[in-house]
Amino acid sequence: MKVHILDDWFDTLKTLPSFARLEGHDVTIWTDHTEDLDVLAERLADADCVVLFRERTPVTAALLERLPNLKLISQRSVYPHVDVPACTANGVMLCSNMSAGKPSIAASELTFALILASARQIPQQMQSLRAGTWQLAPGQTLMGRRLGLYGYGKIGGQVARYAEAFGMKVWWWGSDEGRDRAHAAGAEVAPSREAFFAQSDFVSIHVRLTPATRGLISAEDLLAMKPSATFVNTSRSGLVADGALEAALEAARPGRLALDVFDPEPFTDTSDPVISHPNVICTPHIGYVTEDELDMQFADIYDQINAYADGAPIHVINPEVQ
């Protein structure tokens, strides 16, 4: 099959062990990013299969209609960037491994790294040192502080294990079903949503973005947090209501934000009032961007390609296409 891989910005994938799974296929890797319809249609004109690098490039009906040779889109995890009905209408199968069975260790590690960096003001202390002004004000010790995890799932569970190793007190909030699962597992659940935000020293959200969860975290939630607290988001920017981060920074409640996700992405506005604020630690959506994580994720993606080529597709999202 003629396989085109989009958005491998650092030309990483061919250096990973999993790339050997594409042996026998004609592979083209694009290392830049474009959403120009004409450019994409020209690049992918001969593609039998397109591999998506997470949600970096939207796949629209207008694009699909210009790719008559395309048979398969292979990717991993959620697919809000893919027009599934248009895929079906154009005879394109979408395969995406939705339940890989284990948490993203990379995303979990980054979440806890942001908690540590915020508690000890690591970026700000570095800047102070380089400016010749030596130390800033004291930071926070994690032991004994309360971490609130919103969303009782795999990544949140991994973050909880890191936090407990540091002696933090972990409690949970989330949907009714998620709180029921936390209770059943013997985990501590906050007595109310209000208490969860007001009494946590750190709040980290681990929820999938869907139409139902968009804007899940409100300005009221953030403004209920302590001035000494930190809000962490390594999930999706859209989980936080529009304007809520700006309101929080203006009120200094919570006092700090630690963010890995933005809207839109790539986010390049250096004058944005959130990313330019001194009390914000921000990283460019690198939660999943480690060699180990990419190797695991793309092994799944390549397995889907080989299964399709063998006539036995797996993880099919639109089975109407056969």
N, C-alpha and C positions, 0 to 999 in steps of 0.2 A: 504493500500500500504506500501511496505518497502521503507522508505524514508531515504536517507543518505545525511547529511549536511556536506559540506567540509569547512575546514579552519576557524572554529569558535575559533580563537586562545585563547581567554580569557574565553571560555565557558559561553558566555554572553546570547545567544539566549534563552535558557530555563528559564532565569530569567525575561524575558520580557512578558508583557501581551499578545502579539500577538501569543506566542507559544501555547496558548490554542487552536488555530485554527487547530492544528495538532492532536487533540484528536481523537482517533480511528485509527490512523496510527501507524505503527511500525517504530520508529524513532531512527536512529543512528547518533550521532554527533562526528565528528573528529575534535580534537582541535589542531592538529599539521598541518604542511604543508609538502607535498611531491609532487614532479613531477615525481618520479620514476614510470615508466610505470608498472612494475611488481607489485609494492606495491599497486598502485591505482587499478589495475585490480583485485587483490586479495581482497582488502577492499570492492570494489563495486560489487563483483560477484553476490550477490543476490538482488541488488538494482532494484526496479521498477522505482524509481525516484531519481535523484540527484539534490540537491539544491546547487547552486553556490553562494559563498560569493563574490559578485562583480567579479573582474577579477583575483582573486588570483591563480586559477588553470586553465591552458589551457585544453580544451577538444579537443583532436586530433582524426583523423581518426584511428590511431593505437590503441588508448584507446577504442573508441567506438566499434571497431571490436572484442574486448575481453569482451564486456558486453552484451551478448545475451539476458539477462533478462530486460535490461533497456528500458523503454517506454517513459520516460518524463525527460526533464531537465527544471527546473524552476528557474528563476533568474529575475533580474530587471535591466533595462536600457540597454546600448549598449552591444554588444557581439562580439568584435573583437577577443576574446580568444576562441570562439566556432567555430568549423568547421561545418557550417550549412549544406553544401552539404553532408558531411559525416553523419550527423545526419539523414538526409532524406534517404540516401542510406541504413542506418541501421535501419530504421523504428522508429527513436527516435524523438518525438515531442519536439521542443524548444518553451517555453512560456516565454515571457519577457515583462513586462509592460513598454512601451517606453514613454508614455505621462501621467504621474501621475497627471499633472495639476497644480502643485505648485513647487516653487523652493526648492532646498535643503537649508533649513535654516542653517543646520550645516556647510555646505561648505561656505555659504555666511558669517556666523559669523567668521569662521576661516580666511577667506580672509581679513576681516576687522581687525581681531586680528593681523594678520601679518603686515598689514599696520601700525597699532599703535605701534607694537613691533619694527618695523624698524624705524619709526619716532623718537621714544624715546629711541632707542638702548637698549631695556630692557634686552635681554640676555647678551649683552656686559657689561652693567652697573652692572648687578648681578655678573658677573665674576670679575669685577673690585673691587666691594665691598668685595667679598670673598677672593680676593687676597690681601686685606689690602691697596689698593691704592685709595680708595674712588671714587670720581666722574671721569667720562670721559668727553670728550668735550660736549658742549650743543647739545641737540636734536632739533627736529622740531615741531612746533605747526601745527596742521592740518588745522585749520580754515584759509580760504583764499587760500590754496594751491589747485593745479589742479590735479584731478584724471582722468586719461584716462582709460576708460573701452573698451576693445576690444572684441566685440561680444555682440550684442543687444539681450539678452535673459533673462530668468527668474532669474538665479543666479546673472547675472550682474545687473539686475534691483533691486534686493534686496540689493546688495552692494551699489548701487547708493543711495538708501534711507538712509542707515547708514551714508554714506559720507555727504549727504545733511544735516542730523541732526547735524553733526560736523561742518557745515559751509564751506565745501569744494566746489570747483567749479568742476562740473562733465561734461565731454564731452565724445563722443563716436567715435569709428571707427570699421570697420568690412567689411563684404561683401557688395556688391552693394545693395542686398535685405535688409540686416540688417540696413544699413544706411538710406535706404528709409523708413523703419519702424520707425526708430528713428526720422527722420524728420517729419513723419506723426503724431507722438505722441508729437511733440513740444519739443523734447530733442535737446540739442546742439550737433552738429556733427563737428568734427575738419575739417578745410578747406582742409586738405590734410593728407596723411599718414605721410609725413615728419614732418609736424607741430605737429601731434598727438604725435609722439615720442619725438620730440625735445623740446616741450613746456610743457609736462606733468611732474609734480613732482612725481607722482606715475602712473605706468601703470600696470593694472591687466587684464589678458586674461581669457575669459570665452567662449570657443569654443570647440565643440566636436572634438575628434581626428578621422579623416577619411583619406583615401589615399589622398584626395584633400587638407586637412589641415595640413598634416605632414610637418614639417619644415616651417610652416607659418610665424613664427617670425625669421627673419634673423639676422646675426651678424651686418649687416648694420643698421637694425632697432635699436638694442640695443646701438650700438656705437653712434647713433644720440642723445641719451638721455643725460641729464645733469649729471655732476659728483655728484650733490647733490640729484639725483633722485633714485627711487627704482623700480625695476621690480618684480612683484608678479605673481607666477604661482601656482594655486591650481587646474588646470584643468587636463592637461596631459603633461608629459615631452616631448613627441614626437612632440608637437606643435612648439617647438623651434629647429631650425636647429642644427645639430651636430657641436660642437665646438663653438657655439655662446656664451654660458655662459662663457666659458674659455676666449674667446677674450674680452668679456665685463669686466671681472675681471682684466685682464692684463692691459686694458686701463683705468680702473676705470670710465667707462661710460657704464651704470649708476654706481653710487658709491656703491649701495647695491642691493642685491638680496634677495627675500623671497620666498622660495620654499617648496611645500608640495608633489611634484610628481617627480619621478625618473625613470630611465630605466637602468637595469631591476628592478623589485620590487619582493620581499623585496630587498632593497639596503643596503649592509652591508660592503662596502669598506670604512673603516674609513680613509684611506689615500687619498681618491679621492680629487683632488685639488679644486673642487667646495664646497663640504660639509665641508671641513676642513678650508676654507678661513674665516678670521675674519670678513669680510663684508657680510657674508651670514648667514641668519637666515633660518633654515631648520627644517621641521617636517616630520615624517614618514608616509605620505599619511593618515592623520587623518581627512581630510576635512569632511568625511561622518561618522566618527566613534564617534557618541554619542549614548547613550541609546535611546533617543527619535527618532533620525533618523533611527536607525536600527529597532526599533519597527515598524515604519511606512513602511519601505522598505520591511521587511520580512512579514508583514501582507499581502502585495500585492503578495509576492511569495507564501505564504501558500494558499491564495485564488485561485491562479492558480492551485495548486495541488488539492484542493477540487473540483474545477470546472471540472478538468480532470476526477477525480474519479466519478463524477456525470454524466459523459458522455457529458458534454457541455463545452469543453475547451475554455479558453479565452486568448487573447493576443498571439495568435499563430503566430510564425515567419515563419514556414514552413508548411502551410496548406495541402501540398501534403500528409503529414502523418496523417492518420485518424484511 
